[in-house]
Amino acid sequence: MSDVVDAHGLVETEYDKGNYIGHLKAYLKRLWKKWVNAVLADFDSTGSSPAGRWPRRPGSLHEDR
C-alpha cells in the first residue's frame, strides 16, 4: 500500500469524518445554487421552462393531442 501512496505523492490530511462531511455539504450547496441560478436565468431569458423545449417521447402522458 505504501508504494501506491509514495508513487502518487499522497500525504495525510487533518480531515476527520465530520470535517470531510462539512466540506462536502458546503461544496454541494454551492454547486446546487449555481445550477438553480443557471436554470432560472434560462427560464427568465426564454419565458418558458427549459423542460418545455425538450422533445417529447412518443406515447408520453403529456403529449399534446
C-alpha positions as YAML, in Angstrom:
chain: A
units: angstrom
residues:
- id: 1
  name: MET
  ca: [0.00, 0.00, 0.00]
- id: 2
  name: SER
  ca: [2.80, 2.44, 0.79]
- id: 3
  name: ASP
  ca: [4.10, 2.05, -2.79]
- id: 4
  name: VAL
  ca: [0.81, 3.48, -4.08]
- id: 5
  name: VAL
  ca: [0.95, 6.34, -1.58]
- id: 6
  name: ASP
  ca: [4.55, 7.16, -2.45]
- id: 7
  name: ALA
  ca: [4.02, 6.84, -6.22]
- id: 8
  name: HIS
  ca: [1.19, 9.39, -6.19]
- id: 9
  name: GLY
  ca: [2.73, 11.71, -3.62]
- id: 10
  name: LEU
  ca: [-0.23, 11.33, -1.26]
- id: 11
  name: VAL
  ca: [0.02, 12.91, 2.17]
- id: 12
  name: GLU
  ca: [-2.01, 12.57, 5.34]
- id: 13
  name: THR
  ca: [-4.55, 15.33, 5.98]
- id: 14
  name: GLU
  ca: [-6.22, 16.67, 9.11]
- id: 15
  name: TYR
  ca: [-9.68, 15.71, 7.81]
- id: 16
  name: ASP
  ca: [-11.80, 13.61, 10.08]
- id: 17
  name: LYS
  ca: [-15.25, 12.37, 9.17]
- id: 18
  name: GLY
  ca: [-17.03, 15.47, 10.48]
- id: 19
  name: ASN
  ca: [-14.74, 17.90, 8.66]
- id: 20
  name: TYR
  ca: [-14.99, 15.96, 5.43]
- id: 21
  name: ILE
  ca: [-18.81, 15.82, 5.56]
- id: 22
  name: GLY
  ca: [-18.95, 19.55, 6.30]
- id: 23
  name: HIS
  ca: [-16.67, 20.34, 3.36]
- id: 24
  name: LEU
  ca: [-18.69, 18.08, 1.07]
- id: 25
  name: LYS
  ca: [-22.02, 19.63, 2.13]
- id: 26
  name: ALA
  ca: [-20.70, 23.16, 1.52]
- id: 27
  name: TYR
  ca: [-19.43, 22.17, -1.94]
- id: 28
  name: LEU
  ca: [-22.73, 20.53, -2.90]
- id: 29
  name: LYS
  ca: [-24.67, 23.55, -1.66]
- id: 30
  name: ARG
  ca: [-22.57, 25.88, -3.88]
- id: 31
  name: LEU
  ca: [-22.98, 23.52, -6.82]
- id: 32
  name: TRP
  ca: [-26.76, 23.32, -6.31]
- id: 33
  name: LYS
  ca: [-27.11, 27.12, -6.10]
- id: 34
  name: LYS
  ca: [-25.07, 27.54, -9.29]
- id: 35
  name: TRP
  ca: [-27.29, 25.04, -11.12]
- id: 36
  name: VAL
  ca: [-30.53, 26.58, -9.85]
- id: 37
  name: ASN
  ca: [-29.37, 30.07, -10.87]
- id: 38
  name: ALA
  ca: [-28.50, 28.81, -14.36]
- id: 39
  name: VAL
  ca: [-31.91, 27.18, -14.78]
- id: 40
  name: LEU
  ca: [-33.72, 30.28, -13.53]
- id: 41
  name: ALA
  ca: [-31.67, 32.53, -15.82]
- id: 42
  name: ASP
  ca: [-32.56, 30.30, -18.78]
- id: 43
  name: PHE
  ca: [-36.21, 30.38, -17.75]
- id: 44
  name: ASP
  ca: [-36.18, 34.18, -17.49]
- id: 45
  name: SER
  ca: [-34.43, 34.67, -20.83]
- id: 46
  name: THR
  ca: [-36.77, 32.43, -22.83]
- id: 47
  name: GLY
  ca: [-40.03, 32.96, -20.98]
- id: 48
  name: SER
  ca: [-40.59, 29.23, -20.84]
- id: 49
  name: SER
  ca: [-39.31, 26.27, -18.94]
- id: 50
  name: PRO
  ca: [-36.25, 24.52, -20.38]
- id: 51
  name: ALA
  ca: [-38.21, 21.28, -19.97]
- id: 52
  name: GLY
  ca: [-40.85, 22.65, -22.33]
- id: 53
  name: ARG
  ca: [-38.29, 22.75, -25.14]
- id: 54
  name: TRP
  ca: [-37.17, 19.13, -24.76]
- id: 55
  name: PRO
  ca: [-38.52, 16.70, -27.32]
- id: 56
  name: ARG
  ca: [-41.40, 14.61, -26.07]
- id: 57
  name: ARG
  ca: [-41.37, 10.85, -26.18]
- id: 58
  name: PRO
  ca: [-43.96, 9.20, -28.38]
- id: 59
  name: GLY
  ca: [-46.84, 7.99, -26.25]
- id: 60
  name: SER
  ca: [-46.00, 10.35, -23.41]
- id: 61
  name: LEU
  ca: [-48.79, 11.18, -20.99]
- id: 62
  name: HIS
  ca: [-48.03, 14.87, -21.58]
- id: 63
  name: GLU
  ca: [-48.19, 14.62, -25.35]
- id: 64
  name: ASP
  ca: [-50.23, 17.37, -26.99]
- id: 65
  name: ARG
  ca: [-53.22, 15.98, -28.83]
...
